[in-house]
Amino acid sequence: MITKIGLDLGYANITLSNVTTEVYREPSVALLDKNTRRIISVGNRAALADSESADGILVRPFKNGLLYSSDLTREIIKHAISAVDAKDKIRCVVALPSDLIPKQETEVHKMLQAAGVTESYGVNPAVAALIGAGYSPLISAISVNVGAATTEIAVLHKGEVILSAREAIGGEDFDKAVKQYIFEQGDMTVSLLVARTIKERLGAVWQGRESKSIDIEGTLSLTGNKVRMSLSTEDIVGVFAQPLKILLEAVANVIKKIPIDAVSEIFENGVVLTGGGAEMYGLDTMMSKVFGVLVTKPSSPINSISKGLSRINTFLPVRNHPNGRNVTSQLAKLYENKKQKK
């Protein structure tokens, strides 16, 4: 019996899912001993222990969508796969950044194999997100997945990926904008977690959000004293201008490369906006106004990639391809074959 799973190695979280449920989601972090650099713990345990440990440092193995620490990545993958209750074989479809070099792709598949995965296949994250949002691989549309650190963009035309790009801009850049604003206004420092909370409760990039205010606590940079500040929705209007500009330009740069003969079909479906960063209030409306196309967002955009990966796994015949192959370009054909068999 084959257990079919999808694995999303995100900058903020690693998410593992099967066809019907999310099996596992934990922070993509590892706690290292400050002196020996030995791995103490990973995932939730690492994130929770960080605030209590004076001897450890918290690190992320993924940077700008790429792997920069094989050892840490290996441990985090091993920890995630151990959550799978597999009776026999495990077949995994993993999201791999569009510009990951073949050597790095091979390395990820070897890590999966070492963790107990029998078969593994790679897929473009933006394509997986589109499928996870409920669309067919045969669609003509623009997929924009705004992650924590990177944004993956893919343009599909009749099931073929005709353009793809990755930009080092994501939800955390919007968090940093809030953090910087608070520092500039009151010489006060707050954690990125506090900044993210402010963004989620008050932030908007388009008008219409209900006016609210919250009290926050931070530290004065000069004295180290604790201090409180009140912030409202109106206070942070305009805070996100710079990261928003970078994000919109990244999408625009891809859109303007779409071949003329494909524009009408692609624009008919427009942009499908996914990823945790898609939750920013008004981002879908902003994109629609800027690009003049329909922009749709699924009910749970943060889960789109993992849902898509596990759904893609159902298209794959057993051992149809050599282990470790990227199957993005074949998804439309595999999907059609699956439909015909039904």
BELNOR-V579844 format. One record per pair of residues at least 24 apart in sequence whose ideal C-beta (glycine too) atoms are under 10 Angstrom apart, sorted by the first residue. I is the first residue (numbers start at 0). GAP is how many residues later the second one is. If there is no record, write none. Layout:
i=I gap=GAP
i=I gap=GAP
This chain:
i=0 gap=85
i=0 gap=86
i=0 gap=87
i=0 gap=88
i=1 gap=84
i=1 gap=85
i=1 gap=86
i=1 gap=87
i=1 gap=88
i=1 gap=89
i=1 gap=116
i=1 gap=117
i=1 gap=311
i=1 gap=314
i=1 gap=316
i=2 gap=81
i=2 gap=82
i=2 gap=83
i=2 gap=84
i=2 gap=85
i=2 gap=86
i=2 gap=87
i=2 gap=88
i=2 gap=89
i=2 gap=114
i=2 gap=115
i=2 gap=310
i=3 gap=82
i=3 gap=85
i=3 gap=86
i=3 gap=87
i=3 gap=88
i=3 gap=89
i=3 gap=115
i=3 gap=305
i=3 gap=306
i=3 gap=307
i=3 gap=308
i=3 gap=309
i=3 gap=310
i=3 gap=312
i=4 gap=75
i=4 gap=76
i=4 gap=78
i=4 gap=79
i=4 gap=81
i=4 gap=85
i=4 gap=86
i=4 gap=87
i=4 gap=88
i=4 gap=89
i=4 gap=112
i=4 gap=115
i=4 gap=301
i=4 gap=304
i=4 gap=305
i=4 gap=308
i=5 gap=86
i=5 gap=87
i=5 gap=88
i=5 gap=89
i=5 gap=117
i=5 gap=122
i=5 gap=126
i=5 gap=299
i=5 gap=300
i=5 gap=301
i=5 gap=302
i=5 gap=303
i=5 gap=304
i=5 gap=305
i=5 gap=306
i=5 gap=307
i=6 gap=70
i=6 gap=73
i=6 gap=74
i=6 gap=77
i=6 gap=85
i=6 gap=86
i=6 gap=87
i=6 gap=88
i=6 gap=101
i=6 gap=105
i=6 gap=108
i=6 gap=110
i=6 gap=113
i=6 gap=298
i=6 gap=299
i=6 gap=302
i=6 gap=303
i=7 gap=72
i=7 gap=85
i=7 gap=86
i=7 gap=87
i=7 gap=117
i=7 gap=120
i=7 gap=121
i=7 gap=124
i=7 gap=139
i=7 gap=294
i=7 gap=295
i=7 gap=296
i=7 gap=297
i=7 gap=298
i=7 gap=299
i=7 gap=300
i=7 gap=301
i=7 gap=302
i=8 gap=52
i=8 gap=53
i=8 gap=56
i=8 gap=58
i=8 gap=64
i=8 gap=67
i=8 gap=68
i=8 gap=71
i=8 gap=85
i=8 gap=86
i=8 gap=87
i=8 gap=88
i=8 gap=99
i=8 gap=102
i=8 gap=116
i=8 gap=296
i=9 gap=50
i=9 gap=52
i=9 gap=55
i=9 gap=85
i=9 gap=115
i=9 gap=137
i=9 gap=138
i=9 gap=139
i=9 gap=140
i=9 gap=160
i=9 gap=265
i=9 gap=266
i=9 gap=292
i=9 gap=295
i=9 gap=296
i=10 gap=49
i=10 gap=50
i=10 gap=51
i=10 gap=52
i=10 gap=53
i=10 gap=54
i=10 gap=55
i=10 gap=136
i=10 gap=137
i=10 gap=138
i=10 gap=139
i=10 gap=159
i=10 gap=160
i=10 gap=161
i=10 gap=265
i=11 gap=48
i=11 gap=50
i=11 gap=135
i=11 gap=136
i=11 gap=137
i=11 gap=158
i=11 gap=159
i=11 gap=160
i=11 gap=184
i=11 gap=264
i=11 gap=290
i=12 gap=30
i=12 gap=134
i=12 gap=135
i=12 gap=263
i=12 gap=289
i=12 gap=293
i=13 gap=28
i=13 gap=29
i=13 gap=47
i=13 gap=48
i=13 gap=59
i=13 gap=62
i=13 gap=63
i=13 gap=65
i=13 gap=66
i=13 gap=292
i=14 gap=65
i=14 gap=80
i=14 gap=287
i=14 gap=288
i=14 gap=290
i=14 gap=291
i=14 gap=292
i=14 gap=294
i=15 gap=61
i=15 gap=64
i=15 gap=65
i=15 gap=67
i=15 gap=68
i=15 gap=76
i=15 gap=78
i=15 gap=290
i=15 gap=293
i=15 gap=294
i=16 gap=115
i=16 gap=286
i=16 gap=288
i=16 gap=289
i=16 gap=290
i=16 gap=291
i=16 gap=292
i=16 gap=293
i=16 gap=294
i=16 gap=296
i=17 gap=66
i=17 gap=67
i=17 gap=288
i=17 gap=291
i=17 gap=292
i=17 gap=295
i=17 gap=296
i=18 gap=288
i=18 gap=291
i=18 gap=292
i=18 gap=294
i=18 gap=295
i=19 gap=287
i=19 gap=290
i=20 gap=289
i=21 gap=278
i=21 gap=281
i=21 gap=284
i=21 gap=285
i=21 gap=288
i=22 gap=57
i=22 gap=60
i=22 gap=61
i=22 gap=62
i=22 gap=283
i=22 gap=287
i=23 gap=55
i=23 gap=56
i=23 gap=57
i=23 gap=58
i=23 gap=59
i=23 gap=60
i=23 gap=282
i=24 gap=55
i=24 gap=58
i=24 gap=277
i=24 gap=278
i=24 gap=281
i=25 gap=50
i=25 gap=53
i=25 gap=54
i=25 gap=57
i=26 gap=31
i=26 gap=33
i=26 gap=49
i=27 gap=31
i=27 gap=32
i=27 gap=33
i=27 gap=34
i=27 gap=44
i=27 gap=45
i=27 gap=48
i=27 gap=52
i=27 gap=120
i=28 gap=29
i=28 gap=30
i=28 gap=31
i=28 gap=32
i=28 gap=33
i=28 gap=43
i=28 gap=47
i=29 gap=26
i=29 gap=27
i=29 gap=28
i=29 gap=29
i=29 gap=30
i=29 gap=31
i=29 gap=39
i=29 gap=41
i=29 gap=42
i=29 gap=43
i=29 gap=45
i=29 gap=46
i=29 gap=49
i=30 gap=24
i=30 gap=25
i=30 gap=26
i=30 gap=27
i=30 gap=28
i=31 gap=24
i=31 gap=25
i=31 gap=26
i=31 gap=27
i=31 gap=37
i=31 gap=39
i=31 gap=40
i=32 gap=24
i=36 gap=34
i=38 gap=32
i=38 gap=33
i=38 gap=35
i=38 gap=36
i=38 gap=37
i=40 gap=34
i=40 gap=38
i=41 gap=30
i=41 gap=33
i=41 gap=34
i=41 gap=35
i=41 gap=36
i=41 gap=37
i=41 gap=38
i=42 gap=32
i=42 gap=33
i=42 gap=36
i=42 gap=37
i=42 gap=40
i=43 gap=35
i=44 gap=34
i=45 gap=29
i=45 gap=30
i=45 gap=33
i=59 gap=88
i=59 gap=89
i=61 gap=35
i=61 gap=85
i=61 gap=86
i=61 gap=87
i=61 gap=88
i=62 gap=86
i=62 gap=87
i=62 gap=105
i=63 gap=33
i=63 gap=85
i=63 gap=86
i=63 gap=102
i=63 gap=103
i=63 gap=104
i=63 gap=105
i=63 gap=106
i=64 gap=30
i=64 gap=31
i=64 gap=32
i=64 gap=33
i=64 gap=34
i=64 gap=35
i=64 gap=60
i=64 gap=82
i=64 gap=83
i=64 gap=84
i=64 gap=85
i=64 gap=86
i=64 gap=87
i=64 gap=101
i=64 gap=102
i=64 gap=103
i=64 gap=105
i=65 gap=31
i=65 gap=33
i=65 gap=34
i=65 gap=35
i=65 gap=38
i=65 gap=83
i=65 gap=84
i=65 gap=100
i=65 gap=102
i=66 gap=30
i=66 gap=33
i=66 gap=37
i=66 gap=40
i=66 gap=41
i=66 gap=44
i=69 gap=34
i=69 gap=37
i=69 gap=38
i=69 gap=40
i=69 gap=41
i=72 gap=34
i=72 gap=35
i=72 gap=38
i=73 gap=33
i=73 gap=34
i=73 gap=36
i=73 gap=37
i=73 gap=38
i=73 gap=40
i=73 gap=41
i=74 gap=36
i=74 gap=40
i=75 gap=35
i=75 gap=39
i=76 gap=31
i=76 gap=34
i=76 gap=35
i=76 gap=37
i=76 gap=38
i=76 gap=39
i=76 gap=40
i=77 gap=33
i=77 gap=34
i=77 gap=36
i=77 gap=37
i=77 gap=38
i=78 gap=36
i=79 gap=32
i=79 gap=35
i=80 gap=30
i=80 gap=31
i=80 gap=33
i=80 gap=34
i=80 gap=35
i=80 gap=36
i=81 gap=33
i=81 gap=34
i=83 gap=31
i=83 gap=32
i=83 gap=33
i=85 gap=30
i=85 gap=31
i=85 gap=32
i=87 gap=30
i=88 gap=27
i=88 gap=28
i=88 gap=29
i=88 gap=30
i=88 gap=229
i=89 gap=25
i=89 gap=26
i=89 gap=27
i=89 gap=28
i=89 gap=29
i=89 gap=30
i=90 gap=26
i=90 gap=27
i=90 gap=28
i=90 gap=29
i=90 gap=30
i=90 gap=222
i=90 gap=225
i=90 gap=227
i=90 gap=228
i=90 gap=232
i=91 gap=24
i=91 gap=25
i=91 gap=26
i=91 gap=27
i=91 gap=28
i=91 gap=29
i=91 gap=30
i=91 gap=217
i=91 gap=218
i=91 gap=221
i=92 gap=26
i=92 gap=27
i=92 gap=28
i=92 gap=29
i=92 gap=30
i=92 gap=35
i=92 gap=213
i=92 gap=215
i=92 gap=216
i=92 gap=217
i=92 gap=218
i=92 gap=219
i=92 gap=220
i=92 gap=221
i=92 gap=222
i=92 gap=223
i=92 gap=234
i=93 gap=26
i=93 gap=27
i=93 gap=28
i=93 gap=29
i=93 gap=31
i=93 gap=34
i=93 gap=215
i=93 gap=230
i=93 gap=232
i=94 gap=27
i=94 gap=28
i=94 gap=29
i=94 gap=30
i=94 gap=31
i=94 gap=32
i=94 gap=33
i=94 gap=34
i=94 gap=50
i=94 gap=52
i=94 gap=57
i=94 gap=210
i=94 gap=211
i=94 gap=213
i=94 gap=214
i=94 gap=217
i=95 gap=25
i=95 gap=26
i=95 gap=27
i=95 gap=28
i=95 gap=29
i=95 gap=32
i=95 gap=230
i=95 gap=232
i=96 gap=25
i=96 gap=27
i=96 gap=28
i=96 gap=29
i=96 gap=50
i=96 gap=53
i=96 gap=55
i=96 gap=67
i=96 gap=69
i=97 gap=26
i=97 gap=27
i=97 gap=28
i=97 gap=29
i=97 gap=52
i=97 gap=54
i=97 gap=55
i=97 gap=56
i=97 gap=63
i=97 gap=65
i=97 gap=66
i=97 gap=67
i=97 gap=68
i=97 gap=230
i=98 gap=53
i=98 gap=65
i=98 gap=66
i=98 gap=67
i=99 gap=24
i=99 gap=66
i=99 gap=226
i=101 gap=224
i=104 gap=219
i=104 gap=220
i=104 gap=221
i=105 gap=218
i=107 gap=216
i=108 gap=214
i=108 gap=215
i=108 gap=216
i=108 gap=217
i=109 gap=214
i=111 gap=211
i=111 gap=212
i=112 gap=210
i=112 gap=211
i=116 gap=206
i=117 gap=201
i=117 gap=205
i=118 gap=194
i=118 gap=197
i=118 gap=199
i=118 gap=200
i=118 gap=201
i=118 gap=202
i=118 gap=203
i=118 gap=204
i=118 gap=205
i=118 gap=206
i=119 gap=203
i=119 gap=204
i=119 gap=205
i=120 gap=188
i=120 gap=191
i=120 gap=192
i=120 gap=195
i=120 gap=199
i=120 gap=200
i=120 gap=201
i=120 gap=202
i=120 gap=203
i=120 gap=204
i=120 gap=205
i=120 gap=206
i=120 gap=207
i=120 gap=209
i=121 gap=187
i=121 gap=202
i=121 gap=203
i=121 gap=204
i=121 gap=205
i=121 gap=206
i=122 gap=182
i=122 gap=185
i=122 gap=186
i=122 gap=189
i=122 gap=190
i=122 gap=203
i=122 gap=204
i=122 gap=205
i=122 gap=208
i=123 gap=28
i=123 gap=29
i=123 gap=30
i=123 gap=32
i=123 gap=37
i=123 gap=40
i=123 gap=42
i=123 gap=202
i=123 gap=203
i=123 gap=204
i=123 gap=205
i=123 gap=207
i=124 gap=25
i=124 gap=26
i=124 gap=27
i=124 gap=28
i=124 gap=29
i=124 gap=39
i=124 gap=41
i=124 gap=149
i=124 gap=150
i=124 gap=179
i=124 gap=180
i=124 gap=183
i=124 gap=184
i=124 gap=203
i=125 gap=25
i=125 gap=26
i=125 gap=27
i=125 gap=28
i=125 gap=29
i=125 gap=30
i=125 gap=35
i=125 gap=38
i=125 gap=39
i=125 gap=40
i=125 gap=146
i=125 gap=148
i=125 gap=149
i=125 gap=178
i=125 gap=179
i=125 gap=182
i=125 gap=202
i=126 gap=25
i=126 gap=27
i=126 gap=29
i=126 gap=32
i=126 gap=34
i=126 gap=37
i=126 gap=178
i=126 gap=181
i=126 gap=182
i=126 gap=185
i=126 gap=201
i=126 gap=202
i=126 gap=204
i=127 gap=24
i=127 gap=26
i=127 gap=146
i=127 gap=176
i=127 gap=177
i=127 gap=178
i=127 gap=179
i=127 gap=180
i=127 gap=181
i=127 gap=182
i=127 gap=183
i=127 gap=184
i=127 gap=200
i=127 gap=203
i=128 gap=25
i=128 gap=143
i=128 gap=144
i=128 gap=145
i=128 gap=146
i=128 gap=149
i=128 gap=169
i=128 gap=172
i=128 gap=174
i=128 gap=175
i=128 gap=176
i=128 gap=177
i=128 gap=178
i=128 gap=179
i=128 gap=180
i=129 gap=24
i=129 gap=26
i=129 gap=139
i=129 gap=142
i=129 gap=144
i=129 gap=168
i=129 gap=174
i=129 gap=175
i=129 gap=178
i=129 gap=201
i=130 gap=25
i=130 gap=141
i=130 gap=173
i=130 gap=174
i=130 gap=176
i=130 gap=177
i=130 gap=178
i=130 gap=179
i=130 gap=180
i=130 gap=181
i=130 gap=184
i=130 gap=200
i=130 gap=204
i=131 gap=140
i=131 gap=142
i=131 gap=166
i=131 gap=168
i=131 gap=169
i=131 gap=171
i=131 gap=172
i=131 gap=173
i=131 gap=174
i=131 gap=175
i=131 gap=176
i=131 gap=177
i=131 gap=178
i=131 gap=179
i=131 gap=180
i=132 gap=139
i=132 gap=140
i=132 gap=141
i=132 gap=145
i=132 gap=163
i=132 gap=164
i=132 gap=165
i=132 gap=166
i=132 gap=167
i=132 gap=168
i=132 gap=170
i=132 gap=171
i=132 gap=172
i=132 gap=174
i=132 gap=175
i=133 gap=138
i=133 gap=162
i=133 gap=164
i=133 gap=165
i=133 gap=170
i=133 gap=173
i=133 gap=174
i=133 gap=177
i=134 gap=134
i=134 gap=137
i=134 gap=161
i=134 gap=163
i=134 gap=169
i=134 gap=173
i=135 gap=195
i=135 gap=196
i=135 gap=199
i=135 gap=200
i=135 gap=203
i=136 gap=24
i=136 gap=171
i=136 gap=174
i=136 gap=175
i=136 gap=178
i=136 gap=191
i=136 gap=193
i=136 gap=194
i=136 gap=195
i=136 gap=196
i=136 gap=197
i=136 gap=198
i=136 gap=199
i=137 gap=193
i=137 gap=194
i=137 gap=195
i=137 gap=197
i=137 gap=198
i=137 gap=201
i=138 gap=126
i=138 gap=127
i=138 gap=129
i=138 gap=130
i=138 gap=133
i=138 gap=193
i=139 gap=122
i=139 gap=123
i=139 gap=124
i=139 gap=125
i=139 gap=126
i=139 gap=127
i=139 gap=128
i=139 gap=129
i=140 gap=124
i=140 gap=125
i=140 gap=126
i=140 gap=127
i=140 gap=128
i=140 gap=129
i=140 gap=130
i=140 gap=131
i=140 gap=152
i=140 gap=153
i=140 gap=155
i=141 gap=109
i=141 gap=112
i=141 gap=113
i=141 gap=116
i=141 gap=124
i=141 gap=125
i=141 gap=127
i=141 gap=128
i=141 gap=129
i=141 gap=130
i=141 gap=131
i=141 gap=145
i=141 gap=149
i=141 gap=151
i=141 gap=153
i=142 gap=128
i=142 gap=129
i=142 gap=130
i=142 gap=131
i=142 gap=132
i=142 gap=161
i=142 gap=165
i=143 gap=103
i=143 gap=106
i=143 gap=107
i=143 gap=110
i=143 gap=111
i=143 gap=127
i=143 gap=128
i=143 gap=129
i=143 gap=130
i=143 gap=131
i=143 gap=133
i=143 gap=134
i=143 gap=139
i=143 gap=140
i=143 gap=143
i=143 gap=151
i=143 gap=153
i=144 gap=25
i=144 gap=127
i=144 gap=128
i=144 gap=129
i=144 gap=130
i=144 gap=131
i=144 gap=132
i=144 gap=133
i=144 gap=156
i=144 gap=157
i=144 gap=159
i=144 gap=160
i=144 gap=163
i=145 gap=24
i=145 gap=25
i=145 gap=27
i=145 gap=28
i=145 gap=101
i=145 gap=104
i=145 gap=105
i=145 gap=127
i=145 gap=128
i=145 gap=129
i=145 gap=130
i=145 gap=131
i=145 gap=132
i=145 gap=133
i=145 gap=134
i=145 gap=137
i=145 gap=155
i=145 gap=156
i=146 gap=24
i=146 gap=25
i=146 gap=127
i=146 gap=128
i=146 gap=129
i=146 gap=130
i=146 gap=131
i=146 gap=155
i=146 gap=158
i=147 gap=24
i=147 gap=25
i=147 gap=26
i=147 gap=27
i=147 gap=48
i=147 gap=127
i=147 gap=128
i=147 gap=129
i=147 gap=154
i=148 gap=24
i=148 gap=128
i=149 gap=100
i=149 gap=125
i=149 gap=127
i=150 gap=95
i=150 gap=96
i=150 gap=99
i=150 gap=100
i=150 gap=124
i=150 gap=126
i=150 gap=127
i=151 gap=122
i=151 gap=123
i=151 gap=153
i=152 gap=94
i=152 gap=97
i=152 gap=98
i=152 gap=100
i=152 gap=101
i=152 gap=102
i=152 gap=118
i=153 gap=100
i=153 gap=118
i=153 gap=174
i=154 gap=99
i=154 gap=100
i=154 gap=102
i=154 gap=103
i=154 gap=104
i=154 gap=107
i=154 gap=111
i=154 gap=116
i=155 gap=106
i=155 gap=110
i=155 gap=113
i=155 gap=116
i=155 gap=175
i=155 gap=176
i=156 gap=101
i=156 gap=102
i=156 gap=104
i=156 gap=105
i=156 gap=106
i=156 gap=108
i=156 gap=109
i=157 gap=104
i=157 gap=107
i=157 gap=108
i=157 gap=174
i=158 gap=170
i=158 gap=171
i=158 gap=172
i=158 gap=173
i=158 gap=174
i=158 gap=176
i=158 gap=177
i=159 gap=102
i=159 gap=168
i=159 gap=169
i=159 gap=171
i=159 gap=172
i=160 gap=167
i=160 gap=168
i=160 gap=170
i=160 gap=171
i=161 gap=95
i=161 gap=96
i=161 gap=97
i=161 gap=100
i=161 gap=104
i=162 gap=90
i=162 gap=91
i=162 gap=92
i=162 gap=94
i=162 gap=95
i=162 gap=96
i=162 gap=99
i=162 gap=103
i=163 gap=90
i=163 gap=164
i=164 gap=85
i=164 gap=86
i=164 gap=88
i=164 gap=89
i=164 gap=92
i=165 gap=84
i=166 gap=79
i=166 gap=80
i=166 gap=82
i=166 gap=83
i=166 gap=84
i=166 gap=86
i=166 gap=87
i=167 gap=78
i=167 gap=82
i=168 gap=73
i=168 gap=74
i=168 gap=75
i=168 gap=76
i=168 gap=77
i=168 gap=78
i=168 gap=79
i=168 gap=80
i=168 gap=81
i=168 gap=108
i=169 gap=73
i=169 gap=77
i=169 gap=105
i=169 gap=106
i=169 gap=107
i=170 gap=25
i=170 gap=28
i=170 gap=29
i=170 gap=72
i=170 gap=104
i=170 gap=105
i=170 gap=106
i=170 gap=107
i=170 gap=108
i=170 gap=109
i=170 gap=131
i=171 gap=24
i=171 gap=27
i=171 gap=71
i=171 gap=104
i=171 gap=105
i=172 gap=67
i=172 gap=69
i=172 gap=70
i=172 gap=71
i=172 gap=73
i=172 gap=74
i=172 gap=104
i=173 gap=25
i=173 gap=26
i=173 gap=29
i=173 gap=31
i=173 gap=65
i=173 gap=66
i=173 gap=68
i=173 gap=69
i=173 gap=70
i=173 gap=73
i=173 gap=103
i=173 gap=106
i=173 gap=109
i=174 gap=24
i=174 gap=25
i=174 gap=28
i=174 gap=68
i=175 gap=66
i=175 gap=67
i=176 gap=26
i=176 gap=59
i=176 gap=61
i=176 gap=62
i=176 gap=63
i=176 gap=64
i=176 gap=65
i=176 gap=66
i=176 gap=67
i=177 gap=24
i=177 gap=25
i=177 gap=53
i=177 gap=58
i=177 gap=61
i=177 gap=62
i=178 gap=39
i=178 gap=60
i=179 gap=59
i=179 gap=62
i=180 gap=50
i=180 gap=54
i=180 gap=55
i=180 gap=57
i=180 gap=58
i=180 gap=59
i=181 gap=34
i=181 gap=36
i=181 gap=47
i=181 gap=49
i=181 gap=53
i=181 gap=54
i=181 gap=57
i=182 gap=35
i=182 gap=38
i=184 gap=44
i=184 gap=46
i=184 gap=50
i=184 gap=51
i=185 gap=32
i=185 gap=34
i=185 gap=35
i=185 gap=41
i=185 gap=42
i=185 gap=43
i=185 gap=45
i=186 gap=31
i=186 gap=32
i=186 gap=33
i=186 gap=34
i=186 gap=35
i=186 gap=36
i=186 gap=40
i=187 gap=28
i=187 gap=29
i=187 gap=30
i=187 gap=31
i=187 gap=32
i=187 gap=33
i=187 gap=37
i=187 gap=38
i=187 gap=39
i=187 gap=40
i=187 gap=41
i=188 gap=29
i=188 gap=30
i=188 gap=31
i=188 gap=32
i=188 gap=35
i=189 gap=26
i=189 gap=27
i=189 gap=28
i=189 gap=29
i=189 gap=39
i=190 gap=27
i=190 gap=28
i=193 gap=24
i=195 gap=80
i=197 gap=33
i=197 gap=37
i=197 gap=38
i=197 gap=41
i=198 gap=37
i=198 gap=40
i=198 gap=41
i=198 gap=80
i=198 gap=81
i=198 gap=82
i=199 gap=79
i=199 gap=80
i=199 gap=81
i=200 gap=30
i=200 gap=32
i=200 gap=80
i=201 gap=29
i=201 gap=30
i=201 gap=31
i=201 gap=32
i=201 gap=33
i=201 gap=34
i=201 gap=35
i=201 gap=37
i=201 gap=79
i=202 gap=30
i=202 gap=33
i=202 gap=34
i=202 gap=36
i=202 gap=37
i=202 gap=76
i=202 gap=77
i=202 gap=78
i=202 gap=79
i=202 gap=80
i=203 gap=29
i=203 gap=32
i=203 gap=33
i=203 gap=35
i=203 gap=36
i=203 gap=76
i=203 gap=77
i=203 gap=78
i=203 gap=79
i=203 gap=81
i=203 gap=82
i=204 gap=32
i=204 gap=33
i=204 gap=34
i=204 gap=35
i=204 gap=36
i=204 gap=38
i=204 gap=39
i=204 gap=42
i=204 gap=43
i=204 gap=75
i=204 gap=76
i=204 gap=77
i=204 gap=78
i=204 gap=79
i=204 gap=80
i=204 gap=81
i=204 gap=82
i=205 gap=74
i=205 gap=75
i=205 gap=76
i=205 gap=77
i=205 gap=78
i=205 gap=79
i=205 gap=80
i=205 gap=81
i=205 gap=82
i=205 gap=83
i=206 gap=30
i=206 gap=74
i=206 gap=75
i=206 gap=78
i=207 gap=73
i=207 gap=74
i=207 gap=77
i=208 gap=24
i=208 gap=25
i=208 gap=28
i=208 gap=72
i=208 gap=73
i=209 gap=71
i=232 gap=48
i=239 gap=40
i=239 gap=42
i=239 gap=43
i=239 gap=46
i=242 gap=34
i=242 gap=37
i=243 gap=36
i=243 gap=38
i=243 gap=39
i=243 gap=42
i=243 gap=43
i=243 gap=46
i=246 gap=30
i=246 gap=33
i=246 gap=36
i=246 gap=39
i=246 gap=40
i=247 gap=35
i=247 gap=38
i=247 gap=39
i=247 gap=42
i=247 gap=43
i=250 gap=36
i=250 gap=39
i=250 gap=40
i=251 gap=35
i=251 gap=38
i=251 gap=39
i=254 gap=35
i=254 gap=36
i=254 gap=38
i=265 gap=27
i=266 gap=24
i=266 gap=25
i=266 gap=26
i=266 gap=27
i=267 gap=25
i=267 gap=26
i=268 gap=24
i=268 gap=25
i=268 gap=27
i=269 gap=24
i=269 gap=25
i=269 gap=26
i=270 gap=24
i=270 gap=25
i=270 gap=26
i=271 gap=24
i=271 gap=25
i=271 gap=26
i=271 gap=29
i=271 gap=32
i=272 gap=24
i=272 gap=25
i=272 gap=28
i=272 gap=31
i=273 gap=24
i=273 gap=26
i=273 gap=27
i=273 gap=28
i=273 gap=29
i=273 gap=30
i=273 gap=31
i=273 gap=33
i=273 gap=34
i=274 gap=26
i=274 gap=27
i=274 gap=28
i=274 gap=29
i=274 gap=30
i=275 gap=25
i=275 gap=26
i=275 gap=27
i=275 gap=28
i=276 gap=24
i=276 gap=25
i=277 gap=24
i=277 gap=26
i=310 gap=24
i=313 gap=24
i=314 gap=24
i=316 gap=24
